[in-house]
Amino acid sequence: MITYAIDDKLTVARQTVSLMNEIDPSGTHEAIKDVKEALSKIEETHPDIVWLDVEMPKMNGLEMAIKIKTLSPDTNIVFVTGHPEYALDAHKLHVSGFILKPVTAEQLQAEIENLRRPVEGIPGGDKGRLKVVCFGNFEVFSANGKPVHFTRQKSKEAFAYLVDRKGAGVSVNELCTILWEEREADSGLKAQCRAIMRSLKLDLIKAGAGSIIGKDWNAWNIYQDKIECDYYDFLNGDVKSVNSFRGEYMTQYSWAEMTAGALYDSAGDYLDI
């Protein structure tokens, strides 16, 4: 995928490019400050996406969008701005999307998955359900059977807790309590928790499961139908999963002991433990 981030503040454009390099490491992503240079490159290369600032000197983003549509009609234009009042103007131009600064990987991924002109093989698009193993140690595997790499151990633990909660929303306060049992959930810890969740989102995007987690204000949840999970199969009465349970559930996490006990009680006479 080819994308350009165009902003008169080059550092801002480079931040978008940095995020795109994480989302789509095999693609070509470039930050451009000069409008004339940007238009020339767009006409020559016909990029898949242009991340376009609105308020720029010489030519604003709204004017530039009209020129881009002429030079490269199939290029998706997504406005990236700190000014929400431009949303109506953007809608009138029938661009692909509208993002408010500061830009996050989640925002970029959401726009990529909902482009006016979809790009084949979009990064982070679901490539089959993840396989989640809860009995014994908690482990996660991609659709092709490879272990999912978690950049941070607490990101993996946060994901485990979302799985344990079976789709229920988990607030930032609750996550702080789970991930840092003996610390008070002050503003600094909450910010750290949000960073953990951003890291988790990127890890899942790279694993081809970018849409597996939902977010509503300060709460996150997992979409159960997007994973294959022995725990969920057990709860649904699957005989194979019931027989595979040996009293161990997410053994590396102390908070999982309550669920482990409930599973043991539910298994009853079916188990020989």
Secondary structure, DSSP 8 states (H G I E B T S, - for coil): -EEEEE-SSHHHHHHHHHHHHHH-TTSEEEEE--HHHHHHHHHHH--SEEEE-SS-SSS-HHHHHHHHHHH-TT-EEEEEES-GGGHHHHHHTT-SEEEESS--HHHHHHHHTT-SS--TT-TT---S-EEEE-BSS-EEE-TTS-B---SSHHHHHHHHHHHHTTT--EEHHHHHHHHSTTS---HHHHHHHHHHHHHHHHHHHHTT-TTSEEEETTEEEE-GGGEEEHHHHHHTT-HHHHHH--S-BSTT-GGGHHHHHHHHHHHGGG---
